[in-house]
């Protein structure tokens, strides 16, 4: 077993996916309800003429797996019986449909056409889910036209995100839902059966709506081929080309000309901000056909879809800016509101009996101009002027009318389907999208006017899928699928490249900064600005899925391997040029524990150049990876004509996360002496605590870094068993 397990892992040494095709199973019978063996059962996809064939067993049972979603012509032929034909037999993603075929005695040249039966139910699987088919996708109005958002309409699914943010370039919004009572955003998201998640389980790629055939949401999976999910599974199935050429063109436009002016914008007498959402694109599909050169109808098909978006989404916000008087250190207007707004001079502090510190107020609540920090003066040039009265104490005196985001988005996907023969079929698809956005400027100005607030956001996705189905015999098939997804999300501050010494900071601060940005300042009331050095966040998912299906009498057996590798690199630059927080600690009074003012004292500390805390980050890259692997065995056992058992077992495990250069801490050594032990023991001996006598005070140990022999950040079980049982 160990050798078999190792061999299967080597076979799938890259990673995995799940089945997204349908299966038709049933029994061929005569007029006496006796099973008929050796009947040729054929399913022909109407759009592509792709053929899927099997032969019924001695008891009449048959199974046709790996049917791509779509409409089929189902036929059955046997000597001495009339030919059975059923047209427009529709199957959806991952459906298990049981269909019995009654044959009548007669010549095979005679045909029984079945056209008026009730809709077929999924009667061979206990999986619970709902398919949103092509008719709904084409006709339902969907805000943002994101296919995954349709899964939020399925039963058992509860959305919990802002519906404004389900646009194709949103990753958290479309995937922010709970399935089957599980927590939100812990679901397995698939594209044509391949994982389509980011590292934090958002959706990585949203295809254009015109490239999607079905969306299937399943809150419970009876099939052991599925796993690696804390909730449910959503499978987005892309279209394939067909024998007929088909094209679409579309444009959806929303703009501020048809919008009401936001309430607070109108109240402030400001101009209505410009907003727009312009979404356009198209698709084209068909057979590979060049007149007089190539005619690959019934064999090779293509699909290409493109989508673009130009988006401007204002988000008017109200904040607090310093007045002209306050910029010069004059806070006297606040005293007319109340005595609690008094500013105290930190240099007048005197230690009182009992240890408290007393301070004297600034006369007339004004800071002398020669006491104002030169750094503060340089920062003040970036502040916007108040544009509305605000509250009595001046809070909420600024309306940022255009604060929000601007986006440009490009999205494309191509797919090639090839029917090499009736026994061998495969498809290959490739996809790419790019979002370039900007936003977060709290001062209501562009990056060219004020680069100190806001950031550029990019989201870039690449991916490819190769899927192959080979029929070794009518009762033995193998499916191999490879999938790769790359998701990158760099965030860049508008002020990147700023030399902080031009603001008055020491030159060594900027010289040591790995990413030079405006150092951040924050307050409890006033608007702060400056930001982090940004992030770099590439995430790669590799996968290989291989399954073998054997039809044996009443049993449809499937076994295979599901393995994945995830790689994630990240540099969170943090406050790479420093951050400084200004509170009331230095400027309240008359005692250092007196109540603080609602506003004013924090900004006075800023003018005086006296922060209450600060931070300076020099962070390193991390390059992590981990593996996931599973072996599964599934038996769909048709016990009776109206009863199918789904019995499965999945053996799965996940390796610990490792860092490429072993730069992570994965333990603590309590025995090794610390280099600071002698000094720490001496300091403790001079002032011991009653709980630990000085003789028992030990300073041993320190953190352990990962190594070649022990490079995991944590430990995991090698294998977990996941049994499945259901009946239909």
C-alpha positions in Angstrom: 0.0 0.0 0.0 2.9 2.4 0.8 4.4 1.8 -2.6 1.0 2.2 -4.3 0.4 5.4 -2.4 3.8 6.8 -3.3 3.4 5.9 -6.9 0.0 7.7 -7.2 1.5 10.8 -5.5 4.3 10.8 -8.0 1.8 10.4 -10.8 0.1 13.5 -9.5 3.2 15.3 -8.3 1.9 18.7 -9.4 -1.7 18.9 -7.9 -5.6 18.4 -8.4 -9.2 19.2 -9.4 -12.8 17.7 -9.4 -15.2 16.3 -11.9 -17.6 18.7 -13.5 -19.2 16.6 -16.2 -22.5 14.7 -16.1 -23.2 10.9 -16.0 -26.2 9.1 -17.5 -26.9 5.6 -16.2 -29.8 3.3 -16.6 -31.2 0.0 -17.7 -32.2 -1.3 -21.1 -35.4 -3.5 -20.8 -37.8 -5.3 -23.0 -41.6 -5.2 -22.8 -41.5 -7.8 -19.9 -39.1 -5.5 -17.9 -36.2 -8.0 -18.4 -32.8 -6.6 -18.9 -31.3 -6.7 -22.4 -27.5 -7.1 -22.8 -25.1 -6.0 -25.6 -27.2 -3.0 -26.5 -25.2 -0.1 -28.1 -26.1 3.1 -26.2 -24.9 6.3 -27.7 -25.1 9.9 -26.5 -24.4 12.5 -29.2 -23.9 16.1 -28.2 -26.1 18.1 -30.6 -23.9 21.2 -30.8 -20.6 19.4 -31.6 -21.7 15.9 -32.7 -19.2 14.5 -30.1 -20.1 10.9 -29.4 -20.1 9.0 -26.1 -20.7 5.3 -26.5 -21.1 2.2 -24.2 -22.7 -1.3 -24.3 -25.2 -2.5 -21.8 -24.3 -5.4 -19.5 -26.1 -8.7 -19.4 -28.7 -7.4 -17.0 -29.2 -4.3 -19.2 -27.4 -1.8 -17.0 -25.3 0.9 -18.7 -23.4 4.1 -17.7 -22.2 7.0 -19.8 -19.8 9.2 -17.8 -17.8 12.3 -18.6 -20.6 14.0 -20.6 -20.0 17.7 -21.1 -23.0 19.8 -20.0 -25.4 20.4 -22.9 -28.2 18.9 -25.0 -27.8 15.3 -26.3 -29.5 12.8 -28.6 -29.7 9.5 -26.7 -30.0 6.4 -28.9 -30.1 2.6 -28.2 -29.8 -0.1 -30.9 -30.0 -3.9 -30.7 -30.7 -6.7 -33.2 -34.4 -7.6 -33.1 -35.5 -4.4 -31.5 -36.7 -1.0 -32.8 -34.1 1.8 -32.5 -34.7 4.1 -29.5 -34.1 7.9 -30.0 -34.5 10.6 -27.5 -33.7 14.2 -28.6 -32.7 17.3 -26.6 -31.8 15.3 -23.5 -30.2 18.0 -21.4 -27.6 17.3 -18.7 -26.0 19.8 -16.4 -22.7 20.1 -14.5 -21.9 17.1 -12.2 -25.4 15.7 -12.6 -26.0 12.0 -12.1 -29.2 11.1 -14.0 -30.8 7.7 -14.1 -32.7 6.9 -17.4 -34.3 3.5 -18.2 -34.6 2.7 -21.9 -37.5 0.5 -22.9 -37.1 -1.3 -26.3 -39.8 -2.7 -28.4 -39.5 -5.8 -30.6 -39.1 -5.0 -34.3 -36.6 -4.1 -37.0 -33.7 -1.9 -36.1 -34.6 0.2 -39.1 -37.8 1.2 -37.2 -37.4 4.1 -34.7 -39.1 5.0 -31.4 -38.8 8.7 -30.9 -39.2 9.9 -27.3 -40.0 13.6 -27.1 -42.7 14.3 -24.5 -41.5 12.9 -21.2 -41.4 14.8 -17.9 -38.2 16.7 -17.1 -35.4 14.4 -15.9 -34.5 14.5 -12.2 -31.1 13.8 -10.7 -32.0 10.4 -9.3 -28.6 8.7 -8.9 -26.8 11.0 -6.5 -27.4 12.3 -3.0 -25.4 15.5 -3.6 -27.4 18.6 -2.8 -27.2 21.5 -5.1 -28.7 23.7 -7.8 -27.7 24.5 -11.3 -28.1 28.0 -12.8 -28.3 27.1 -16.5 -27.6 28.9 -19.7 -31.2 30.2 -20.0 -30.9 32.0 -16.6 -27.4 33.2 -17.3 -28.4 34.8 -20.6 -31.7 36.4 -19.4 -31.4 37.3 -15.7 -30.2 40.8 -14.9 -27.1 40.6 -12.8 -25.4 43.7 -11.3 -21.8 43.7 -12.5 -22.4 40.6 -14.7 -20.3 38.3 -12.5 -21.1 34.6 -13.0 -20.2 33.6 -9.5 -22.7 36.1 -8.1 -25.5 33.8 -9.5 -24.4 31.2 -6.9 -25.7 33.5 -4.2 -29.2 32.9 -5.6 -29.1 29.1 -5.1 -30.8 27.4 -2.2 -28.6 26.7 0.8 -26.5 29.8 0.0 -26.6 33.0 2.1 -24.7 36.0 0.8 -23.2 38.4 3.3 -21.4 41.1 1.2 -22.2 44.5 -0.1 -24.0 43.9 -3.5 -22.2 46.9 -5.0 -18.9 44.9 -5.0 -19.8 41.9 -7.1 -18.1 43.3 -10.2 -15.9 41.0 -12.3 -12.7 42.6 -10.8 -14.0 42.1 -7.3 -12.6 39.0 -5.6 -14.1 39.1 -2.1 -17.6 40.3 -2.9 -18.7 37.5 -5.4 -17.2 34.8 -3.1 -18.6 36.2 0.2 -21.3 33.7 1.0 -22.1 30.9 3.3 -23.1 27.5 2.1 -25.0 24.9 4.2 -24.6 26.8 7.4 -20.8 26.9 7.2 -18.8 30.1 7.8 -18.5 32.6 5.0 -15.8 32.4 2.4 -14.6 28.8 3.2 -16.0 27.2 0.1 -14.3 25.4 -2.8 -14.6 27.6 -5.9 -13.9 25.8 -9.2 -13.6 26.8 -12.8 -14.2 23.9 -15.2 -13.5 21.6 -12.2 -10.1 23.3 -11.4 -9.6 25.3 -8.1 -10.2 29.0 -8.6 -9.4 30.4 -5.2 -6.9 32.9 -4.0 -4.7 32.2 -1.0 -7.4 33.6 1.4 -10.3 31.8 -0.4 -11.6 34.6 -2.5 -12.3 33.9 -6.1 -9.3 34.3 -8.3 -10.8 34.6 -11.8 -14.3 35.7 -12.9 -14.9 34.8 -16.6 -17.1 37.0 -18.8 -20.7 36.1 -18.5 -21.0 35.3 -22.3 -18.3 32.6 -21.8 -20.2 30.7 -19.1 -22.6 27.8 -19.7 -23.6 26.9 -16.2 -23.0 27.7 -12.5 -23.5 24.8 -10.1 -23.7 25.4 -6.3 -23.6 22.3 -4.1 -23.8 22.5 -0.4 -23.2 18.8 0.1 -21.1 16.4 -2.0 -21.7 12.7 -1.8 -18.9 12.1 -4.3 -15.5 11.3 -2.6 -13.7 12.9 -5.6 -14.6 16.2 -4.0 -12.9 17.6 -0.8 -10.7 20.4 0.5 -13.7 22.6 1.5 -14.9 23.9 4.8 -18.4 24.6 3.3 -19.8 23.9 -0.2 -18.6 23.8 -3.8 -19.4 26.2 -6.6 -18.4 25.1 -10.1 -18.4 27.7 -13.0 -18.5 25.9 -16.3 -17.3 27.7 -19.4 -18.8 27.3 -22.9 -17.3 25.4 -25.7 -17.5 26.2 -29.4 -20.0 24.3 -31.6 -20.6 23.5 -35.3 -22.4 26.8 -35.7 -20.6 30.1 -35.5 -22.0 32.2 -32.7 -21.1 35.8 -31.6 -22.2 38.4 -29.1 -21.6 42.1 -28.5 -22.8 44.0 -25.5 -22.5 47.2 -23.5 -23.9 48.0 -20.1 -23.6 51.6 -19.0 -24.5 53.5 -15.8 -23.4 57.1 -15.2 -24.0 60.0 -13.0 -26.3 61.8 -15.5 -29.1 59.4 -14.3 -28.1 59.4 -10.6 -29.4 61.6 -7.8 -26.9 63.8 -6.0 -25.8 62.2 -2.8 -27.5 63.7 0.3 -24.4 65.1 2.0 -23.0 66.4 -1.3 -26.2 68.2 -1.9 -26.4 69.5 1.7 -22.9 70.9 1.4 -23.8 72.7 -1.9 -21.1 70.7 -3.7 -21.2 69.6 -7.3 -22.5 66.1 -8.0 -19.4 63.8 -8.4 -18.8 62.0 -11.7 -19.6 58.3 -11.5 -19.8 55.7 -14.3 -19.7 52.0 -14.8 -19.2 51.1 -18.5 -19.0 47.4 -19.2 -18.5 46.2 -22.8 -17.3 43.1 -24.6 -18.2 40.2 -26.8 -17.6 36.6 -27.7 -17.1 34.5 -30.8 -17.2 30.8 -31.1 -17.5 28.0 -33.7 -15.7 25.3 -35.5 -12.1 25.7 -36.9 -12.9 26.2 -40.6 -11.0 27.9 -43.3 -12.7 27.5 -46.8 -10.8 25.3 -49.1 -8.0 24.7 -46.5 -9.4 23.3 -43.2 -12.8 22.0 -42.3 -12.7 20.7 -38.7 -16.5 20.6 -38.1 -17.4 17.9 -35.6 -13.8 17.8 -34.5 -12.2 21.1 -33.4 -14.0 24.1 -31.8 -12.9 27.4 -30.4 -14.3 30.1 -28.1 -12.9 33.5 -27.3 -14.5 36.2 -25.1 -13.3 39.6 -24.1 -14.6 42.1 -21.6 -13.6 45.7 -20.6 -14.8 48.0 -17.8 -14.2 51.6 -17.0 -15.4 52.4 -13.6 -15.6 55.5 -11.4 -17.2 55.0 -8.0 -17.4 58.1 -5.8 -17.7 57.5 -2.0 -18.2 60.9 -0.5 -16.8 60.9 3.1 -16.8 63.4 5.9 -13.6 64.0 7.9 -11.9 66.7 9.9 -9.3 69.2 8.7 -7.4 71.8 10.7 -8.6 75.4 10.3 -6.3 78.2 9.2 -6.0 79.4 12.8 -5.2 75.9 14.1 -2.5 75.5 11.5 -0.8 78.5 13.1 -1.2 77.1 16.6 -4.3 79.2 17.6 -6.9 77.0 19.3 -8.6 79.9 21.1 -11.9 79.3 19.2 -12.3 76.0 21.0 -12.3 77.7 24.4 -15.6 79.3 23.4 -17.1 75.8 23.1 -15.8 74.7 26.5 -13.0 74.7 29.0 -12.3 71.0 28.3 -10.6 72.1 25.1 -7.7 73.8 26.9 -4.2 73.0 25.5 -1.5 72.5 28.1 2.2 73.1 27.6 4.2 69.9 27.9 7.4 71.8 28.8 5.8 73.2 31.9 5.4 69.8 33.5 6.3 69.4 37.1 6.3 66.2 39.2 3.9 66.6 42.1 4.0 64.7 45.4 2.5 61.3 44.7 4.1 61.1 41.2 1.5 62.9 39.1 2.7 65.5 36.6 1.0 68.9 36.5 1.1 71.3 33.5 0.3 74.9 32.8 -2.1 76.0 30.0 -0.9 77.8 26.9 -2.1 81.5 27.3 -5.2 82.1 25.2 -4.9 78.5 24.0 -2.3 79.4 21.4 1.0 77.8 20.7 3.9 80.3 20.1 4.9 80.2 16.4 8.5 79.5 17.4 7.4 76.3 19.1 5.8 74.8 15.9 7.8 71.9 14.4 9.3 72.5 11.0 8.2 69.0 10.0 4.6 69.8 11.0 4.8 73.0 8.8 5.9 70.9 5.9 3.0 68.5 6.4 0.4 71.3 6.6 0.9 72.2 3.0 -0.9 68.9 2.0 -4.0 69.5 4.1 -7.2 70.5 2.4 -9.2 73.5 3.6 -12.5 72.9 5.5 -15.4 73.2 3.1 -18.4 73.0 5.5 -19.1 74.3 9.0 -19.1 70.9 10.7 -19.9 70.6 14.4 -19.5 73.3 17.0 -16.0 72.2 17.9 -15.0 71.9 14.2 -15.2 68.2 13.7 -16.7 66.9 10.4 -15.8 70.1 8.6 -14.7 68.5 5.3 -16.6 66.7 2.6 -14.4 64.7 0.3 -16.8 64.7 -2.6 -14.7 62.4 -5.0 -13.1 60.1 -2.5 -13.7 56.6 -3.8 -12.1 54.5 -6.5 -11.3 54.5 -10.2 -10.8 51.3 -12.1 -9.9 50.0 -15.6 -10.4 46.3 -16.2 -9.5 44.0 -19.1 -10.5 40.3 -19.2 -10.1 37.6 -21.8 -10.5 33.8 -22.1 -10.0 31.4 -24.9 -10.9 27.7 -25.1 -10.1 25.0 -27.7 -12.0 21.7 -27.7 -10.8 18.8 -29.8 -12.5 15.5 -30.6 -9.6 13.4 -31.6 -11.9 10.4 -32.0 -15.0 9.0 -30.5 -12.8 7.6 -27.8 -10.4 10.5 -27.1 -11.4 14.1 -26.3 -9.7 17.0 -24.7 -9.9 20.8 -24.2 -7.4 23.5 -23.4 -8.3 26.9 -22.0 -6.2 30.0 -21.1 -7.3 33.1 -19.3 -6.0 36.5 -18.2 -7.4 39.6 -16.6 -6.0 42.9 -15.2 -7.5 45.4 -12.9 -5.7 48.8 -12.4 -7.4 50.9 -9.8 -6.8 53.9 -7.6 -8.5 55.3 -4.6 -8.5 56.2 -0.9 -7.6 59.9 -1.4 -9.3 61.4 1.6 -8.5 65.0 0.5 -10.6 64.8 -2.6 -7.7 65.6 -4.9 -6.0 63.7 -7.7 -2.6 62.0 -7.2 -1.0 64.8 -9.2 -2.4 67.5 -6.8 -1.8 65.6 -3.6 0.2 62.3 -3.6 0.2 61.8 0.2 -3.1 60.0 0.5 -4.4 57.0 -1.5 -2.9 54.1 -3.4 -2.7 52.2 -6.7 -4.2 48.7 -6.6 -3.6 46.1 -9.3 -5.0 42.6 -9.5 -3.5 40.4 -12.2 -4.6 36.8 -12.9 -3.3 34.2 -15.3 -4.5 30.7 -15.7 -4.7 27.6 -17.9 -6.5 24.3 -17.9 -5.9 21.1 -19.9 -8.5 18.3 -19.6 -8.3 14.9 -21.3 -10.8 12.0 -21.4 -9.8 8.7 -22.9 -12.1 5.7 -23.3 -10.0 2.6 -23.0 -13.1 0.4 -23.4 -16.8 1.1 -23.2 -16.6 0.3 -19.5 -13.2 1.8 -18.5 -12.3 5.4 -18.9 -9.6 7.7 -17.6 -9.7 11.5 -17.0 -6.6 13.7 -16.5 -6.8 17.4 -15.8 -4.0 19.9 -15.2 -4.8 23.4 -13.9 -2.7 26.4 -13.0 -3.8 29.7 -11.5 -1.7 32.7 -10.7 -3.1 35.7 -8.7 -1.0 38.8 -8.0 -2.2 41.8 -6.0 0.4 44.6 -5.7 -0.5 47.7 -3.7 1.5 50.9 -4.3 1.2 54.1 -2.3 0.8 57.3 -4.3 3.8 58.9 -2.5 6.3 56.1 -3.4 9.6 57.6 -4.1 9.3 60.5 -1.6 12.5 61.5 0.2 11.3 62.1 3.8 14.2 64.4 4.4 12.4 67.0 2.3 9.7 67.1 5.0 12.4 67.7 7.7 13.1 64.2 8.9 16.7 63.1 9.4 18.4 61.9 6.2 19.2 58.5 7.7 15.5 57.8 8.0 14.9 57.9 4.3 18.3 56.4 3.5 17.3 53.3 5.5 13.8 53.0 4.1 13.4 50.0 1.7 10.3 51.8 0.2 10.4 55.6 0.4 7.0 57.0 1.1 5.6 59.9 3.1 5.8 58.8 6.8 2.3 58.2 8.2 0.8 60.5 10.8 -2.4 59.6 12.7 -4.8 61.3 15.1 -7.8 60.3 17.1 -9.9 63.0 15.5 -8.2 64.8 12.6 -7.5 63.2 9.2 -4.1 61.6 9.0 -2.2 60.7 5.9 0.9 58.9 4.6 0.8 55.2 4.3 2.6 51.9 4.2 5.2 51.0 1.6 2.7 48.7 -0.1 2.5 45.0 -0.7 3.6 42.4 -3.2 1.5 39.3 -3.1 1.9 36.6 -5.9 0.0 33.4 -5.3 0.2 30.2 -7.5 -2.0 27.1 -7.4 -0.8 24.0 -9.3 -3.0 21.0 -9.7 -3.3 17.6 -11.3 -6.4 15.4 -11.1 -6.5 11.9 -12.4 -9.4 9.5 -12.1 -10.2 6.0 -13.4 -13.9 5.0 -14.0 -14.8 1.3 -14.3 -18.4 0.2 -15.0 -19.0 -3.2 -13.6 -22.6 -4.4 -13.6 -24.6 -2.5 -11.0 -21.5 -0.7 -9.8 -19.9 2.5 -11.2 -16.5 2.5 -9.6 -14.3 5.6 -9.6 -10.9 5.9 -8.0 -8.1 8.3 -8.4 -5.7 10.9 -6.9 -6.2 14.5 -6.0 -3.1 16.6 -5.2 -2.2 20.2 -5.1 0.6 22.6 -4.4 0.1 26.1 -3.3 2.9 28.7 -3.4 2.6 32.1 -1.9 5.2 34.9 -1.8 4.6 38.1 0.0 6.3 41.3 1.0 4.2 43.5 3.3 6.4 46.5 3.5 4.6 47.9 6.5 5.5 51.4 7.6 8.7 51.4 5.6 9.4 55.1 6.3 7.8 55.2 9.7 4.5 56.0 11.3 3.8 58.4 14.1 0.7 58.6 16.3 -0.3 61.9 18.1 -2.5 61.6 21.1 -3.4 63.7 24.1 -0.7 62.4 26.4 1.6 65.5 26.2 -1.0 68.3 26.0 -3.8 67.4 28.5 -4.0 68.8 32.0 -3.8 70.3 34.5 -2.7 66.7 35.6 -1.4 64.0 33.3 -4.4 61.9 34.2 -7.0 64.6 33.7 -9.8 64.1 31.1 -8.7 64.7 27.6 -10.4 67.1 25.1 -12.6 65.7 22.4 -10.5 67.5 19.8 -7.5 69.8 19.6 -4.9 68.4 22.0 -3.8 65.7 19.6 -3.2 68.2 16.8 -1.4 70.5 19.2 1.0 67.6 20.0 1.6 67.3 16.3 2.4 70.9 15.9 4.8 70.6 18.8 6.5 67.6 17.2 5.7 65.3 20.1 4.3 61.9 19.0 3.0 59.5 21.6 4.1 56.4 19.7 5.8 55.4 16.5 7.0 52.5 14.4 9.5 51.8 11.6 9.3 48.6 9.7 12.0 46.8 7.7 10.3 43.6 6.5 11.6 40.6 4.5 10.0 38.6 1.8 8.5 35.3 2.6 8.1 32.4 0.1 5.8 29.7 1.4 4.5 26.5 -0.1 2.5 23.5 1.1 1.0 20.4 -0.5 -2.4 18.8 -0.4 -3.0 15.2 -1.5 -5.9 12.8 -1.5 -6.8 9.3 -2.7 -10.4 8.5 -3.2 -12.7 5.6 -4.1 -16.3 6.0 -5.1 -19.0 3.4 -5.8 -22.4 4.4 -7.2 -24.3 1.2 -6.7 -27.6 0.9 -8.4 -29.2 -1.5 -5.9 -32.6 -1.3 -7.5 -34.2 0.5 -10.5 -35.4 3.2 -8.1 -32.6 3.2 -5.5 -28.9 4.1 -5.9 -26.4 4.1 -3.1 -23.4 6.5 -3.1 -20.6 5.0 -1.1 -17.1 6.7 -1.0 -14.0 7.0 1.0 -11.4 9.8 0.7 -8.0 9.7 2.3 -6.5 13.2 2.4 -3.7 15.0 4.0 -1.9 18.4 4.0 1.8 19.0 4.5 2.9 21.8 6.8 3.7 25.2 5.3 7.4 25.7 4.6 9.4 28.8 3.8 11.9 28.5 1.0 14.9 29.8 2.9 13.8 28.6 6.4 13.3 32.1 7.7 10.4 31.2 9.9 10.2 30.4 13.6 8.8 26.9 14.3 9.5 26.3 18.0 11.2 27.4 21.2 14.3 25.9 22.7 14.0 26.1 26.5 17.4 24.6 27.3 20.0 26.7 25.6 21.4 29.6 27.6 20.4 33.1 26.5 23.1 35.6 25.7 21.3 38.2 27.9 21.0 35.7 30.8 23.6 37.3 33.1 22.3 40.8 32.8 18.7 39.8 33.2 19.4 37.7 36.3 21.4 40.6 37.8 18.6 43.0 37.2 16.0 40.6 38.6 18.2 39.9 41.7 18.3 43.6 42.4 14.4 43.8 42.5 12.9 40.3 42.8 9.2 39.5 43.0 7.7 37.4 45.7 6.3 34.8 43.3 9.7 33.8 42.0 12.7 33.8 44.4 15.9 35.2 42.8 17.6 31.8 43.0 14.9 30.3 40.8 14.9 33.0 38.1 16.2 31.4 34.9 16.7 33.0 31.5 17.2 30.1 29.1 16.1 29.4 25.6 15.1 31.2 22.5 13.2 30.8 19.3 14.0 28.0 16.9 14.2 28.7 13.2 13.2 26.1 10.6 15.9 23.9 9.2 16.4 21.4 6.5 15.6 18.6 8.9 12.6 20.4 10.4 11.4 23.0 8.0 7.6 22.9 8.7 6.1 25.9 10.5 3.7 23.5 12.2 3.0 19.8 12.2 0.0 18.0 10.6 -1.5 14.5 10.6 -0.3 12.5 7.6 -3.8 11.4 6.6 -7.4 11.9 7.5 -10.3 9.7 6.5 -13.4 11.2 5.0 -16.2 8.7 4.4 -19.2 9.5 2.3 -22.5 7.7 2.2 -25.8 8.8 0.5 -28.8 7.3 -1.3 -31.1 8.6 -4.0 
